[in-house]
Structures are given as C-alpha cells and as structure tokens.
Amino acid sequence: MKGKIRPIDGISELKKSITALGYKHSIWQVFEDFVTLSACSISNTIDFLHREDREKIYLDIIKKYTKNEAEEFPKMLALLIEALERELSVRGPSDVLGRVYHDLELHNKWKGQFFTPQSVADMMAEMSISDHDADIKQRGYITVCEPCCGSGVMILGMAKTLLKIHYSPSQNLVVTAADLDLKCACMAYIQLSLYGIPAVIEHADTLTCKVFSRWYTPVYILDGWLFRQHCGITDQDGLAEDEKLKCGLEPFYAAFRFLDNLKQEKKEPLPVSSPAVADSIKVSETQSGQLSLF
C-alpha cells in the first residue's frame, strides 16, 4: 500500500552494522565485542557484586574504538531489541543472535560448533513440556538446566511452548545454563534478559564443573529467585556468590545469616592448637614431678 511505513528489519540492519564496523576491526571481533559490551551493560544495571569487574571489561573493550565507532554499539543493541520484539509478536521468543551469528558465518565448523535450529528447539520443547504441566500447577514453576546452552535457543523454545499453553516464562520458568564459550554465554544472557526470563548463565566447563563467571538476568534478581531457588552456601557449586548477593540485597537476610554463623561458631569447640586455647592453658609441675594443668 502506498505511503505505508515499512517496519524496520532489525536482523538485517544489525548484520549490516556489524559488517560495516567489521571492515576495520574484523566482523568476528566486532560481534564478540558487541555481545560482551551488551551483556556487561545489562548486568551492571542490577548485579552490584560483579559491577566493578564488568565495568573494567567494558572499558577495556570500548577503548579500542573511536568515539564514532563506539556510538554504533548502543545502536546495535537497539536493533537487537527491535528484532526480538518483532519475533515475539510474530513467532514468539526466538534466537535472533544465533541466526545473526550463523548468517555472518562466525560459527567454528572445525570444532563442530553448529547452533540448533529454532524449529528443532521448538519441537523438543513441545515434546517435553507435557510431562511437567503438573509440576507447574503444583509448585508454580519448572526448572530447566542447559549444560551447553549456545545462544539459548533450547530455552527460548521452552519459553515459546509455555506461552502456547498459557503460562508465563517470566513467572513459571527458572533456568540454569552454561557454556564453555564466553561469547555464547553472553548471547544467551542477553536474549534471556531481554525476554524477561529468570536465569543464571554460567561461563563454565560442565565436564570439570569449573565456573569462570556467573551472569544473573535482571528478572532473576528482581523477582527474588535468589531466595526461592537455593539455600545454603557451597563454594564448589557457585552458591557462595548467591549468598553474597542475598546479603547485599536484603539487610535482614544478612543479619540472620550473621547470627546463624555466630551460633555455629559457639557450638563448635576451639581446636587445642588454637592460640586462644593455648594461651589459656597453664602447665605447671607439682612437688612429685607430676605435670598439672591447674
């Protein structure tokens, strides 16, 4: 129709912007910097625990670009948001960044890096969700663990299926996901954050259980999933970071945690080798040569 305004194709425009800046810095580098900068920007709005480190990462990356070049990255993020919104209105939550990544031929085929097509992810989600409908009705939500998440396509397929059966991915789904590639972890984190899905994304080696960094989506923190999903503190599985965030976000929780630790310390007897115990022990010798502690 003449005079009709054509909606912006965010995906095409995003690819054009990355390619244009890539003539000088390489497309691969621009894409990696874009997802890292975007992930740090989102994280720093809500996660005070990692803010200083991620601000340093942001500044180290952005200083490689001129002022005009640096201004392109917020525009790219706006194009991504436009594309995600358009996909949501037409097809439901979709893996836009994974599509851009493949279209720009940035995946490493020599290492077997191929992202799952959205249609396959949707089919797998529909096959599995029927087994968990009762869990949602009973507990209010289901948990999803994705040990090799890529750009988060499998999780987005689950979110799309939940919407089809009239559940909310923001309220009835909580996600723990990981990937060995930081770039992929950032891609998943950005998309799940912008789609409002509560999730913890780990840059981690799932085979060795070594976690390099943890990324909390804004909804995960704002809706209290830190308190709803985990309890206790364990350094090995990353829950120590959860505890630090809980104490910073909720003063009453920090106070109760402090009192609980204090009680535990009082219950445990000090070891004999402790300086506090050693200083209180006085050894003397009686007339008969017998050693005495009194």
ROTORNU-701155 format. One line per field, with one value per residue (C-alpha): residue in three letters; residue number from 1; x, y, z. Coordinates in Angstrom, 3 decimals, padded with zeros to 6 digits. Example, Ala and Ser with C-alpha at 12.3 -4.5 7.8 and 13.67 -1.06 7.14 Angstrom:
BEGIN
residuo <- (ALA;SER)
num <- (1;2)
u <- (012.300;013.670)
v <- (-004.500;-001.060)
w <- (007.800;007.140)
% end
This chain:
BEGIN
residuo <- (MET;LYS;GLY;LYS;ILE;ARG;PRO;ILE;ASP;GLY;ILE;SER;GLU;LEU;LYS;LYS;SER;ILE;THR;ALA;LEU;GLY;TYR;LYS;HIS;SER;ILE;TRP;GLN;VAL;PHE;GLU;ASP;PHE;VAL;THR;LEU;SER;ALA;CYS;SER;ILE;SER;ASN;THR;ILE;ASP;PHE;LEU;HIS;ARG;GLU;ASP;ARG;GLU;LYS;ILE;TYR;LEU;ASP;ILE;ILE;LYS;LYS;TYR;THR;LYS;ASN;GLU;ALA;GLU;GLU;PHE;PRO;LYS;MET;LEU;ALA;LEU;LEU;ILE;GLU;ALA;LEU;GLU;ARG;GLU;LEU;SER;VAL;ARG;GLY;PRO;SER;ASP;VAL;LEU;GLY;ARG;VAL;TYR;HIS;ASP;LEU;GLU;LEU;HIS;ASN;LYS;TRP;LYS;GLY;GLN;PHE;PHE;THR;PRO;GLN;SER;VAL;ALA;ASP;MET;MET;ALA;GLU;MET;SER;ILE;SER;ASP;HIS;ASP;ALA;ASP;ILE;LYS;GLN;ARG;GLY;TYR;ILE;THR;VAL;CYS;GLU;PRO;CYS;CYS;GLY;SER;GLY;VAL;MET;ILE;LEU;GLY;MET;ALA;LYS;THR;LEU;LEU;LYS;ILE;HIS;TYR;SER;PRO;SER;GLN;ASN;LEU;VAL;VAL;THR;ALA;ALA;ASP;LEU;ASP;LEU;LYS;CYS;ALA;CYS;MET;ALA;TYR;ILE;GLN;LEU;SER;LEU;TYR;GLY;ILE;PRO;ALA;VAL;ILE;GLU;HIS;ALA;ASP;THR;LEU;THR;CYS;LYS;VAL;PHE;SER;ARG;TRP;TYR;THR;PRO;VAL;TYR;ILE;LEU;ASP;GLY;TRP;LEU;PHE;ARG;GLN;HIS;CYS;GLY;ILE;THR;ASP;GLN;ASP;GLY;LEU;ALA;GLU;ASP;GLU;LYS;LEU;LYS;CYS;GLY;LEU;GLU;PRO;PHE;TYR;ALA;ALA;PHE;ARG;PHE;LEU;ASP;ASN;LEU;LYS;GLN;GLU;LYS;LYS;GLU;PRO;LEU;PRO;VAL;SER;SER;PRO;ALA;VAL;ALA;ASP;SER;ILE;LYS;VAL;SER;GLU;THR;GLN;SER;GLY;GLN;LEU;SER;LEU;PHE)
num <- (1;2;3;4;5;6;7;8;9;10;11;12;13;14;15;16;17;18;19;20;21;22;23;24;25;26;27;28;29;30;31;32;33;34;35;36;37;38;39;40;41;42;43;44;45;46;47;48;49;50;51;52;53;54;55;56;57;58;59;60;61;62;63;64;65;66;67;68;69;70;71;72;73;74;75;76;77;78;79;80;81;82;83;84;85;86;87;88;89;90;91;92;93;94;95;96;97;98;99;100;101;102;103;104;105;106;107;108;109;110;111;112;113;114;115;116;117;118;119;120;121;122;123;124;125;126;127;128;129;130;131;132;133;134;135;136;137;138;139;140;141;142;143;144;145;146;147;148;149;150;151;152;153;154;155;156;157;158;159;160;161;162;163;164;165;166;167;168;169;170;171;172;173;174;175;176;177;178;179;180;181;182;183;184;185;186;187;188;189;190;191;192;193;194;195;196;197;198;199;200;201;202;203;204;205;206;207;208;209;210;211;212;213;214;215;216;217;218;219;220;221;222;223;224;225;226;227;228;229;230;231;232;233;234;235;236;237;238;239;240;241;242;243;244;245;246;247;248;249;250;251;252;253;254;255;256;257;258;259;260;261;262;263;264;265;266;267;268;269;270;271;272;273;274;275;276;277;278;279;280;281;282;283;284;285;286;287;288;289;290;291;292;293;294)
u <- (000.000;001.362;002.535;002.614;005.616;007.638;008.770;012.494;014.055;016.229;018.056;019.165;020.108;022.065;024.056;024.759;026.008;028.311;029.639;030.265;032.294;033.971;035.764;038.253;038.157;037.017;033.420;034.248;035.829;033.000;030.372;032.246;032.731;029.070;027.731;030.273;029.548;025.799;025.996;028.107;025.698;022.676;024.462;025.690;022.139;021.307;024.329;026.417;028.608;030.285;029.803;033.377;034.925;032.462;032.849;036.583;035.894;033.585;036.157;038.977;036.907;035.422;038.763;039.775;037.202;036.953;034.120;032.015;032.643;031.776;028.427;027.456;027.231;024.193;022.532;023.222;021.602;018.553;018.337;018.555;015.720;013.668;014.296;013.436;010.198;009.211;009.935;007.961;004.887;005.064;006.612;007.216;010.627;013.273;017.032;017.909;021.577;022.137;020.692;022.906;025.934;025.326;024.376;027.666;029.416;031.123;030.498;033.506;032.614;036.062;035.211;031.717;030.033;026.574;023.604;020.326;017.696;014.769;012.271;014.109;014.290;010.547;009.734;011.864;010.262;006.740;007.659;008.995;006.667;003.665;005.460;005.850;002.462;001.506;004.730;003.852;000.379;001.728;004.851;004.182;007.242;009.590;013.383;015.462;019.166;021.044;024.718;025.715;023.351;024.923;022.850;019.957;017.792;016.573;015.476;013.707;011.918;010.719;009.581;007.645;005.916;004.959;003.309;001.318;-000.196;-000.863;001.995;004.433;008.164;008.874;006.957;006.687;010.230;013.654;016.842;020.389;022.528;026.217;028.598;032.363;032.445;032.051;030.658;027.852;027.159;026.818;024.485;022.206;022.356;021.377;018.409;017.050;017.443;015.609;012.845;012.406;013.308;014.759;018.087;021.643;024.048;027.461;030.602;031.759;033.240;030.431;032.757;035.107;032.432;034.753;032.835;034.610;031.789;028.070;025.531;022.149;019.307;017.517;014.244;016.086;017.256;014.248;011.718;013.628;014.707;017.919;015.838;013.285;015.593;018.653;019.540;022.819;026.312;028.711;031.841;032.105;028.873;028.890;026.240;028.701;028.092;024.345;024.826;026.847;024.129;021.431;023.261;023.744;020.150;018.396;019.744;017.500;018.819;022.387;021.589;020.051;022.949;025.420;023.572;023.355;027.103;027.716;025.648;027.544;030.868;029.752;028.661;031.994;034.781;038.041;040.824;043.615;046.092;044.146;046.136;043.090;043.122;046.893;047.129;044.551;046.345;048.974;051.148;052.854;054.811;053.804;056.249;056.064;057.064;053.583;052.513;049.335;047.052;045.868)
v <- (000.000;003.390;005.510;002.587;002.669;-000.497;-001.833;-001.951;-005.343;-005.388;-008.579;-007.291;-003.893;-005.483;-007.604;-004.522;-002.548;-005.346;-005.858;-002.133;-001.822;-005.134;-003.752;-002.157;-004.434;-007.781;-008.969;-011.702;-009.197;-006.680;-009.347;-010.652;-007.125;-006.299;-009.228;-008.716;-004.980;-005.585;-008.334;-006.133;-003.201;-005.308;-006.980;-003.690;-002.358;-004.983;-007.028;-004.973;-007.953;-008.107;-004.480;-003.312;-006.221;-005.936;-002.189;-002.773;-005.325;-002.805;-000.004;-002.267;-003.208;000.167;001.990;000.087;002.084;005.752;007.855;007.497;003.755;003.318;005.028;002.208;-000.382;001.138;001.389;-002.315;-003.149;-001.086;-003.024;-006.303;-005.235;-004.264;-007.671;-009.563;-007.610;-008.290;-012.003;-012.126;-010.592;-012.872;-016.194;-015.973;-015.892;-016.619;-016.976;-013.796;-013.654;-017.284;-016.532;-013.452;-015.463;-018.139;-015.708;-013.890;-017.304;-016.804;-020.304;-022.601;-025.573;-027.115;-027.545;-028.773;-025.531;-025.552;-023.968;-025.879;-024.565;-022.817;-025.288;-028.254;-026.497;-025.757;-029.383;-030.728;-028.282;-029.315;-032.991;-032.474;-029.859;-032.212;-034.230;-031.154;-029.472;-031.000;-029.678;-026.132;-026.436;-027.860;-025.789;-022.796;-023.202;-025.648;-025.598;-026.040;-026.940;-026.487;-027.596;-026.425;-023.547;-021.849;-018.742;-020.079;-021.479;-024.528;-022.308;-019.940;-022.943;-023.853;-020.262;-020.278;-023.555;-022.235;-019.220;-021.532;-023.322;-020.011;-019.947;-017.088;-017.733;-014.878;-016.496;-020.219;-020.961;-020.631;-021.517;-022.556;-022.692;-022.892;-022.752;-023.051;-020.238;-016.854;-015.372;-017.935;-017.406;-013.665;-014.296;-016.459;-013.986;-011.022;-012.748;-014.287;-010.930;-009.013;-011.616;-011.372;-014.960;-015.639;-017.361;-017.816;-018.200;-019.608;-019.321;-022.767;-026.111;-028.538;-031.543;-030.364;-028.309;-025.290;-021.990;-018.904;-016.362;-016.168;-013.893;-013.227;-011.922;-008.855;-010.766;-013.476;-010.915;-008.578;-011.393;-012.940;-016.201;-015.979;-016.703;-019.005;-021.428;-022.050;-022.313;-022.817;-021.859;-024.046;-022.714;-025.669;-025.075;-021.294;-020.746;-018.656;-015.875;-016.268;-015.786;-012.603;-011.167;-012.129;-010.395;-007.257;-007.133;-007.940;-006.477;-008.712;-011.803;-010.611;-010.091;-013.544;-015.076;-013.359;-014.553;-018.083;-018.158;-016.804;-019.603;-022.200;-020.795;-021.003;-024.618;-025.745;-026.157;-024.456;-026.835;-027.387;-025.885;-022.618;-019.680;-018.730;-022.151;-022.393;-019.047;-020.138;-023.384;-023.150;-026.171;-026.464;-029.160;-030.481;-031.399;-035.029;-034.089;-034.664;-032.215;-030.311;-028.047;-026.179)
w <- (000.000;-000.993;001.915;004.348;006.683;006.421;009.826;010.470;009.854;012.957;011.990;008.560;009.960;012.799;010.346;008.222;011.233;012.384;008.859;008.326;011.528;010.729;007.683;010.066;013.127;011.604;011.760;014.262;016.688;016.353;017.061;020.096;021.424;020.808;022.828;025.636;025.913;025.838;028.480;030.768;030.319;031.277;034.193;035.636;035.989;038.604;039.764;042.196;043.107;039.686;038.630;039.130;037.205;034.325;034.113;033.667;030.916;029.212;029.325;028.107;025.057;024.149;024.198;021.044;019.080;018.113;019.539;016.388;016.268;019.953;019.352;016.985;019.759;021.546;018.119;017.540;020.875;019.896;016.608;018.525;020.837;017.779;016.222;019.425;019.829;016.233;016.565;019.816;018.177;015.125;016.187;019.919;021.660;019.010;018.799;016.901;017.903;016.917;013.485;013.077;014.216;011.585;008.814;009.319;009.214;012.550;013.933;014.164;011.985;012.529;016.228;015.471;016.533;014.960;016.710;016.974;014.521;016.195;014.709;016.275;019.648;019.490;018.680;021.553;023.973;022.958;023.389;026.916;028.394;028.614;031.300;033.512;033.319;036.681;038.239;037.210;038.696;041.941;042.526;040.281;038.060;036.407;036.314;033.188;033.164;029.898;030.195;026.693;026.001;022.984;022.325;024.412;021.622;023.596;026.473;024.091;022.594;026.084;026.686;023.415;024.336;027.776;026.147;023.887;026.889;028.660;031.136;031.649;031.048;033.465;036.329;035.598;034.390;036.011;034.161;034.943;031.799;030.950;028.029;027.698;025.134;026.860;023.673;023.662;027.367;026.709;023.759;025.898;028.774;026.584;024.972;028.179;029.934;027.217;027.057;030.838;031.696;035.177;034.624;035.824;032.923;033.717;031.667;032.711;031.768;032.529;032.276;035.015;036.868;036.807;036.756;035.413;035.833;036.621;034.961;036.609;034.445;035.867;036.387;038.318;040.877;040.907;041.369;044.258;042.616;044.619;047.723;046.113;044.340;046.544;050.189;051.981;050.916;048.957;047.294;044.921;043.016;042.897;045.568;047.548;045.023;045.528;049.261;048.759;046.543;049.046;051.882;049.788;048.561;051.824;055.109;057.247;055.492;056.127;059.818;060.238;058.326;060.651;063.763;062.412;061.737;065.228;066.762;064.750;065.948;069.573;069.171;067.752;070.355;069.528;068.494;071.020;068.568;068.557;070.031;072.128;073.778;074.038;075.839;078.420;079.287;082.007;082.597;086.000;087.849;091.263;094.073;092.993;089.453;088.050;085.325;086.067;084.039;087.168)
% end
